[in-house]
Amino acid sequence: MKIERFYRHCPALLLTLLLAGCDQPTEAPQGFAGLGNEASAFTPVLPGRAFSFPADHGPHDGFRIEWWYLTADLSDAQGRHFGVQWTLFRSALRAAPEQPGWGAPLVWLGHAAATSATSHHAAERYARGGVGQAGVTAQPFQAWIDDWQLRSLDTRGDPLARMQVQASGKGFAYQLQLTSSQPLVLQGEGGYSRKSDQGQASYYYSQPFFQAAGELQIDGQRYQVSGPAWLDREWSSQPLAADQTGWDWFSLHLDSGERLMLFRVRENHRAPYITGTWIDAQGRAQTLSREQIQLTPLDHRTVAGRRLPTRWGLKIPDKGLDITTQALNPEAWMNLSIPYWEGPVNLAGSHTGSGYLEMTGY
């Protein structure tokens, strides 16, 4: 209990351990949130990995950082729009297998948020590995930290076919059912997702075809909501290069039935690294190169003292896509131990729809 109280009262120190690893130098972090620190003691991410399900829904020993990340674009019967986010991070403090007890070389971090057009609420939770406060099991699938949960409701078939997610914090709470009959999507080159031209990468797959329905409480009001949701899974040991300062990441649900993931990673001395995945309505994926993507910040806004692009222009001529994305709530700032912007966006132009935008390092 002393260790738990220490971490709860020292979140900045815990987050340094979580994202950088306690065996790495902390006086000179590299990359956004230390994710560019050298990680030779951990398992490298290499092309050609064969994914295995349901095992890969669970944790991966040997890698330094991984996460389970869900966003949902929701509306109620009156047409009011909302967004929710649920994320669990698992970080290895050293390259050693998971073990029970306080000696487990793991820490966990949970993020949850709810956004409307007029308000945004975010919360975080911390846990040490090995004591049951947080964890992930592959079969039956369950990810949790305290009473925040993302779990399968189908114990015999596809763990991601029917799921439930729940979280709460100051000013918000939600419980949603998630369903999908579509296949998973391997991002990048068969699940090998490059993040730089210097070799940084993650293993990355998504379920972008969830439909969500349930209850959202925000600002003292209850809403019955539904809409599309997106689950991302990534794990890596060094996902960024040392001079990469942050990223702008989009997950978009097009009303045509297609899906689009794309990101740009900003660098100090080079043009941003840009890539994406076009996913057709049947779940077939095509990797997009930087030459195929035109991504332009259009309008900026000062949020929490930072100048952020909250309206973007996006063109993919090969797909006939020419849209703008506009934040539902430009003030969707995640005022957490490591702060960033994240919230739902609306689409207009050649295609309509909704999605999520995450911006870090500003």
Helices and strands as residue ranges (DSSP letters): H 2-9, H 11-20, G 32-34, G 55-57, E 65-75, E 81-92, E 106-116, E 120-128, E 134-138, E 141-145, E 148-152, E 162-169, E 172-179, E 185-186, E 192-194, E 201-218, E 221-236, E 244-254, E 259-267, E 273-279, E 285-288, G 290-292, E 294-303, E 306-316, G 317-319, E 321-327, E 333-334, E 340-349, E 353-359
